[in-house]
Each structure stands twice: as structure tokens, then as C-alpha cells.
Amino acid sequence: MNIPFTQVLDKAQEYKADMTRFLRDMIAIPSESCNEEKVVLRIKEEMEKVGFDKVEIDPMGNVLGWIGHGPHLIAMDAHIDTVGIGNMDNWNFDPYEGMEDDEVIGGRGASDQEGGMASMVYAGKIIKELGLEDEYTLLVTGTVQEEDCDGLCWQYIIQESNIRPEFVVSTEPTDCQIYRGQRGRMEIRVDVSGVSCHGSAPERGDNAIFKMGHMLNDIEKLSHNLGDDPFLGKGTLTVSEVFYTSPSRCAVADSCAISIDRRLTWGETWEGAIKEIEELDSVKKFGGKVSMYNYDRPAYTGLVYPTECYFPAWVIDEEHVATKTLEASYELLFDKKPTVDKWTFSTNGVSIMGRYGIPVIGFGPGKEPEAHAPNEKTWKDHLVTCAAMYAVIPQMYLSELNK
């Protein structure tokens, strides 16, 4: 291994302005899930400009940039879709026009997570210019529909495109720390039926909303008694939506349903999460039907790739080669030890590692609390730090493999 760490850092600093410009270009293009085409084309343009060996867009709409032709396939991933902007009154600047000063860049997607894409693309430029290509092929992915259905893009890449890297770096925001795991999640629905009648004589009917009220009380109690893990933390549960049907406002409701956002810690399963709700006294008493949502929304290309809304938890061991690769890269670049932690939210790792057992490790610009928040921002120095890391990780991985 002969990595010129000082030159890598110098190059990353040199490209700070280019990364800032590129990130602001991406921010300026609205790219909510299933509407990412324009930002994908902008990313493809930048990859070609900086010298990627091959750039393609797959049938789902993911952009794939390739560097090198070695036998070890290493991937780095950024989802490039964003959530919406919410209430504009909560923003101090236009979320697509964005803002910047000497330290930060603001706008929707700045941290979550187009900043990661900016750093990856310019890491590719650094690799090419400093001759850091080796016995590896680097795949840089800009993936779609993550905000809608995390990991679906990688289900497609692995299952349909038959691409299976040895390990993957996720560039979701980590505040330039190393993240080696996350809780899983699933989307649950509970339905209960009733019988409608005129609201002036409710005793003639069977009110589904009242039934659901009993279930909600039991579900809230359940939320305080979920699994726990010393690293990933507790499983959680929250009711996120309520639905009903009724002939009118002057009638008894004849159905009621809720959506549950269930976060799964290590050791919890989707089967167990369903069963623990089914076993609640009120759910059994009132005949509640518990199910898992499915996702089948078309990609911007028109492709429909359905899946169940289950996203497994995953953890990489502290001694795993992926963890050691990032720790060594960080120490040799910055002459200090990194912080190693985990995400609170969910990432494409739910498929990469959770479904398919491909090691994934996190290192990204921006901070997790910025995600989905008004006045979202990231830090220019983070772009530099991450570009340097991404440029050296492939060779460092080969070095760790050979120890």
C-alpha cells in the first residue's frame, strides 16, 4: 500500500468549491421519491465530467458510476431522493434555492443526503488524478426511492442487476463518524370493523372508532415494553396515521384503521412484532386485523418493483474488516481516532446487510438531526473530510484484507 494521504487531503480541500457548486446544483433540483430523473441526469453529467470510466442508469433509475477494473468490487452509496419541504413558514430560506456562507450549505437534501454524493464523485476524481486505482473496482451509486422504501433500490441492484459488492460504504449523514449499525423498521396496519347507524341512536350500531380506542390504549402500553439491545438501543412503536369510514358525520363509524411505525432492535423480528399486537386483549376481543404494508409505487422510469414494508436491523462487528478499514483510513488521514456509533434512523443498509448479508459501514457528511428538518444544512468541511476518506477506503480495504 502506498497512499499519499497528504496529497489526498490537499486534493479534497482543492475541490471544496467544486463540491459546493455540485451540491447546490443538486439541491436546486426538486427530487422527491419517484421524481428523481432530473437530479440523476445531473449526477451522471458530473460523473462523466470528472472522469468515471463508465456511467449508466439502470431500469429502476439508479445512477451507477464505475471506476477501475480490479477483481474486488467495492461500492459506495448515496440515495439522491429527498422528502418534501413541509411548511414553508418554518424555513428561513428557499429550500431549493438554498443558501451558503463560509461554513455551511443549506437546502433540502444538503445532509440527507446529496452531500454524500458530492463527496463520492470528487473522491472518484481524486482516485483518478492520484493514480489510486488498484486491484479493485469502485461502484458509486446514486439510488432512488429510499425515502419511500429504504433498501428497495438495493434489492433491485442485487437481485435484478446481479451486482454484489464485497462491502459497501453508506454515505448517509454520520457527522463524519463511523456508523456500524441501525435498528430495523416495519410498517404495520391494524383494521377493525363496525356497523353504521344513525348517530341519533348509536346503540343500534357498533362503533369501530370506539373499538380502536381500546386497542390504542393497549398499543401505547405495549410501546413501553419492547426489546432492548446494548448497542442499537430499544425497539419503539408509534401510531402515525388514523383512518375511518362512516356514511356521514351524523353516523356511527363502520371501520377504523391505524398505521404503526415500528422500529425493531437487534433480535426482534417482523413476525414477533405482528404477533405481539395480535395478542393484545383488546385486539383479540374486537377482532382487530394486523398486517404489514406493501410498497408498489412506480419508479420515475415506470418500473414497479413491489416489496413488503419490512426493513431488517443490522450490525457490523467492531472487529470486522469493514470497521477496521474505516478506522485505519481515518487515523492515517487525520492522525486521531474516530468515533464509532450507529444511526437512529434507517438506511439502505436494511437491504445490503439486513437482507443480503453484504457488510455495510457508514461515513457521511452532515448530521442526522438535519434530516427531514426545515433549514436543513451540511458543512463544507464535512464534504472535504468525506471526499478524502472515500478516496483512500478502497486501497485501505485491500490492505486490511491482506493482514
Number of C-alpha atoms within 10 A of each C-alpha: 9 7 16 12 17 13 13 23 20 13 21 27 19 12 19 21 14 15 24 21 14 22 25 25 16 26 27 18 18 21 23 21 23 21 19 23 23 13 22 24 15 14 26 21 12 16 25 14 11 16 20 22 14 14 20 14 17 14 16 22 24 25 24 22 25 19 20 20 14 13 10 18 19 20 23 25 24 28 29 30 27 27 18 15 21 11 8 12 8 11 15 11 16 15 23 18 14 21 17 15 9 8 10 16 24 25 27 33 37 31 30 32 28 31 34 32 30 29 33 29 27 29 26 26 23 26 23 18 14 14 10 20 20 17 15 18 19 24 23 25 27 26 28 32 27 23 21 17 22 23 28 26 25 26 20 18 21 15 12 10 12 10 14 17 19 13 22 24 23 25 30 32 30 24 20 24 21 22 27 26 28 28 29 27 26 21 19 23 19 21 19 22 22 20 16 21 21 16 15 10 10 16 11 13 17 18 23 24 23 14 21 24 13 15 23 16 11 16 20 13 11 15 15 12 12 17 16 16 13 8 15 22 16 18 22 19 22 13 16 11 11 14 11 15 17 19 12 12 9 12 19 27 26 20 21 23 20 18 19 19 16 22 26 28 25 22 14 20 18 19 9 11 18 18 13 12 22 18 11 15 13 20 23 13 12 16 14 22 15 18 16 18 16 14 15 14 17 16 21 17 15 12 13 13 15 13 14 14 20 25 27 26 26 24 20 20 12 11 9 12 19 25 21 17 22 28 20 19 24 24 12 16 18 15 10 11 12 16 13 18 16 20 18 15 14 21 26 25 32 27 25 26 22 21 17 15 14 16 23 29 24 28 25 33 32 32 22 19 15 19 22 18 19 20 22 24 25 26 22 22 18 24 31 26 22 27 32 30 28 26 29 25 20 27 21 22 22 17 14 15 12 7 6
